[in-house]
Amino acid sequence: MDTFYNTQNLNLEQKVALLDDCKAVCFHWRVDKLDCSVSFRRERVEMTFEEIKQKLTEASHFVVINRDFYMMDEKKHFEVGFCTLTKIEYFLFMHVEDEKMFPIIEKYGLSPLKH
């Protein structure tokens, strides 16, 4: 079962800093876009990391997840990112290996959510 971490106590500045820390050590990241006036399917889009970070707001859905299920050719990892929750939605996904993520979790004082 995936483990979600509590990010509720982080302010917007801390979330941006956490994203920067994760980007520095991630092995994969991507941006998807969902425009339901065109399609009900997310599409991968080309966007710089700085561009997607500008879309993060207090209203965005921000996640840090320790993934238990992942593709066989991938490394065990955390998924970090957000969804804008806007009319046209943008999604940031970053994959960070466990050993590189644990110091970031400690730095920001994140703890697993209870089920």
URFEN-V79604 format. One record per pair of residues at least 12 apart in sequence whose ideal C-beta (glycine too) atoms are under 10 Angstrom apart, sorted by the first residue. I is the first residue (numbers start at 1). J is the second residue. D is the distance in whole Angstrom. If there is no record, write none. Layout:
i & j & d
I & J & D
I & J & D
This chain:
i & j & d
1 & 66 & 10
1 & 68 & 6
1 & 69 & 9
1 & 115 & 8
2 & 63 & 10
2 & 65 & 5
2 & 66 & 7
2 & 67 & 6
2 & 68 & 5
2 & 69 & 7
2 & 70 & 10
2 & 78 & 10
2 & 79 & 8
3 & 64 & 9
3 & 65 & 7
3 & 66 & 4
3 & 67 & 9
3 & 68 & 8
3 & 78 & 9
3 & 112 & 5
3 & 113 & 8
3 & 115 & 9
4 & 63 & 7
4 & 64 & 7
4 & 65 & 5
4 & 66 & 8
4 & 79 & 10
4 & 110 & 10
4 & 112 & 7
4 & 113 & 5
4 & 114 & 10
4 & 115 & 9
5 & 63 & 8
5 & 64 & 4
5 & 65 & 7
5 & 66 & 7
5 & 78 & 8
5 & 80 & 9
5 & 101 & 10
5 & 105 & 7
5 & 108 & 9
5 & 110 & 4
5 & 111 & 7
5 & 112 & 6
5 & 113 & 7
6 & 64 & 9
6 & 109 & 9
6 & 110 & 6
6 & 111 & 6
6 & 112 & 7
6 & 113 & 5
6 & 114 & 9
7 & 61 & 10
7 & 62 & 5
7 & 63 & 7
7 & 64 & 6
7 & 80 & 9
7 & 82 & 9
7 & 108 & 8
7 & 110 & 7
7 & 113 & 9
8 & 62 & 9
8 & 113 & 9
9 & 108 & 9
9 & 109 & 7
9 & 110 & 9
9 & 111 & 10
10 & 62 & 7
10 & 64 & 9
10 & 108 & 6
10 & 109 & 9
10 & 110 & 8
11 & 58 & 8
12 & 56 & 7
12 & 57 & 7
12 & 58 & 6
12 & 60 & 9
12 & 62 & 9
14 & 107 & 10
14 & 108 & 6
14 & 109 & 10
15 & 53 & 9
15 & 56 & 6
15 & 57 & 10
15 & 58 & 9
15 & 60 & 8
15 & 62 & 5
15 & 64 & 10
15 & 80 & 10
15 & 82 & 8
15 & 108 & 9
16 & 53 & 6
16 & 54 & 10
16 & 56 & 6
17 & 104 & 10
17 & 107 & 9
17 & 108 & 8
18 & 62 & 9
18 & 64 & 8
18 & 80 & 7
18 & 104 & 7
18 & 105 & 9
18 & 107 & 8
18 & 108 & 6
18 & 110 & 9
19 & 49 & 8
19 & 52 & 9
19 & 53 & 6
19 & 56 & 7
19 & 62 & 9
19 & 80 & 7
19 & 81 & 8
19 & 82 & 8
19 & 92 & 7
19 & 94 & 7
20 & 49 & 9
20 & 53 & 8
21 & 80 & 9
21 & 96 & 9
21 & 100 & 9
21 & 101 & 9
21 & 103 & 9
21 & 104 & 5
21 & 107 & 7
21 & 108 & 8
22 & 64 & 9
22 & 78 & 8
22 & 79 & 10
22 & 80 & 5
22 & 81 & 9
22 & 92 & 10
22 & 94 & 5
22 & 95 & 9
22 & 96 & 5
22 & 100 & 9
22 & 101 & 7
22 & 104 & 6
23 & 49 & 6
23 & 52 & 10
23 & 53 & 9
23 & 80 & 9
23 & 92 & 10
23 & 94 & 6
23 & 96 & 9
24 & 96 & 10
24 & 100 & 9
24 & 104 & 9
25 & 94 & 9
25 & 96 & 6
25 & 97 & 8
25 & 99 & 10
25 & 100 & 4
25 & 101 & 8
25 & 103 & 9
25 & 104 & 8
26 & 49 & 10
26 & 77 & 9
26 & 78 & 9
26 & 79 & 10
26 & 80 & 8
26 & 93 & 9
26 & 94 & 4
26 & 95 & 6
26 & 96 & 5
26 & 97 & 8
26 & 100 & 8
26 & 101 & 9
27 & 74 & 8
27 & 75 & 6
27 & 77 & 7
27 & 94 & 9
27 & 95 & 6
27 & 96 & 7
27 & 97 & 6
27 & 100 & 9
28 & 74 & 8
28 & 75 & 9
28 & 77 & 8
28 & 79 & 10
28 & 93 & 8
28 & 94 & 7
28 & 95 & 4
28 & 96 & 9
29 & 49 & 7
29 & 52 & 9
29 & 80 & 9
29 & 81 & 8
29 & 92 & 7
29 & 93 & 6
29 & 94 & 4
29 & 95 & 7
29 & 96 & 9
30 & 44 & 6
30 & 45 & 9
30 & 46 & 10
30 & 47 & 9
30 & 52 & 10
30 & 81 & 9
30 & 91 & 9
30 & 92 & 8
30 & 93 & 5
30 & 94 & 8
30 & 95 & 9
31 & 43 & 10
31 & 44 & 7
31 & 45 & 5
31 & 46 & 8
31 & 47 & 5
31 & 48 & 9
31 & 49 & 9
31 & 51 & 8
31 & 52 & 5
31 & 55 & 9
31 & 81 & 9
31 & 90 & 6
31 & 91 & 7
31 & 92 & 6
31 & 93 & 8
32 & 44 & 6
32 & 45 & 7
32 & 47 & 10
32 & 81 & 10
32 & 83 & 9
32 & 89 & 8
32 & 90 & 7
32 & 91 & 4
32 & 92 & 8
32 & 93 & 7
33 & 45 & 5
33 & 47 & 8
33 & 84 & 10
33 & 88 & 7
33 & 89 & 7
33 & 90 & 6
33 & 91 & 8
34 & 83 & 9
34 & 84 & 9
34 & 86 & 10
34 & 87 & 10
34 & 88 & 7
34 & 89 & 4
34 & 90 & 8
34 & 91 & 7
35 & 87 & 8
35 & 88 & 5
35 & 89 & 8
35 & 90 & 10
36 & 87 & 8
36 & 88 & 8
36 & 89 & 8
37 & 87 & 8
37 & 88 & 8
38 & 88 & 9
42 & 83 & 10
42 & 89 & 8
42 & 90 & 10
42 & 91 & 7
44 & 91 & 10
44 & 93 & 10
45 & 90 & 8
45 & 91 & 10
47 & 90 & 8
47 & 92 & 9
49 & 92 & 8
49 & 94 & 9
51 & 90 & 9
52 & 81 & 9
52 & 82 & 9
52 & 84 & 9
52 & 90 & 6
52 & 91 & 9
52 & 92 & 5
53 & 82 & 9
53 & 92 & 8
55 & 82 & 8
55 & 83 & 10
55 & 84 & 5
55 & 86 & 8
55 & 88 & 10
55 & 89 & 9
55 & 90 & 5
55 & 91 & 10
55 & 92 & 8
56 & 81 & 10
56 & 82 & 6
56 & 83 & 10
56 & 84 & 8
56 & 90 & 9
56 & 92 & 8
57 & 82 & 9
57 & 84 & 7
57 & 85 & 9
57 & 86 & 8
59 & 84 & 8
59 & 85 & 6
59 & 86 & 8
60 & 81 & 10
60 & 82 & 5
60 & 83 & 6
60 & 84 & 5
60 & 85 & 6
60 & 86 & 9
60 & 89 & 10
60 & 90 & 9
60 & 91 & 10
60 & 92 & 9
61 & 81 & 9
61 & 82 & 6
61 & 83 & 5
61 & 84 & 8
61 & 85 & 6
61 & 89 & 10
61 & 91 & 9
62 & 80 & 9
62 & 81 & 8
62 & 82 & 5
62 & 83 & 8
62 & 92 & 9
63 & 78 & 10
63 & 79 & 7
63 & 80 & 7
63 & 81 & 6
63 & 82 & 7
63 & 83 & 8
63 & 92 & 10
63 & 93 & 10
64 & 78 & 6
64 & 79 & 8
64 & 80 & 5
64 & 81 & 9
64 & 94 & 10
64 & 96 & 9
64 & 101 & 8
64 & 104 & 9
64 & 105 & 7
64 & 108 & 9
64 & 110 & 6
64 & 112 & 10
64 & 113 & 10
65 & 77 & 10
65 & 78 & 6
65 & 79 & 5
65 & 80 & 8
65 & 81 & 9
65 & 113 & 10
66 & 78 & 5
66 & 79 & 8
66 & 98 & 7
66 & 101 & 8
66 & 102 & 10
66 & 105 & 9
66 & 112 & 8
67 & 79 & 5
67 & 95 & 8
67 & 98 & 9
70 & 95 & 8
74 & 95 & 7
74 & 97 & 10
75 & 95 & 8
75 & 96 & 9
75 & 97 & 5
75 & 98 & 8
75 & 99 & 10
75 & 100 & 10
76 & 95 & 10
76 & 97 & 7
76 & 98 & 5
76 & 99 & 9
77 & 94 & 9
77 & 95 & 4
77 & 96 & 6
77 & 97 & 5
77 & 98 & 7
77 & 100 & 9
77 & 101 & 8
78 & 94 & 8
78 & 95 & 7
78 & 96 & 5
78 & 97 & 8
78 & 98 & 7
78 & 100 & 9
78 & 101 & 4
78 & 102 & 9
78 & 104 & 9
78 & 105 & 8
79 & 93 & 6
79 & 94 & 7
79 & 95 & 6
79 & 96 & 8
79 & 101 & 10
80 & 92 & 8
80 & 93 & 8
80 & 94 & 5
80 & 95 & 8
80 & 96 & 6
80 & 101 & 8
80 & 104 & 8
81 & 93 & 5
81 & 94 & 6
81 & 95 & 9
82 & 94 & 10
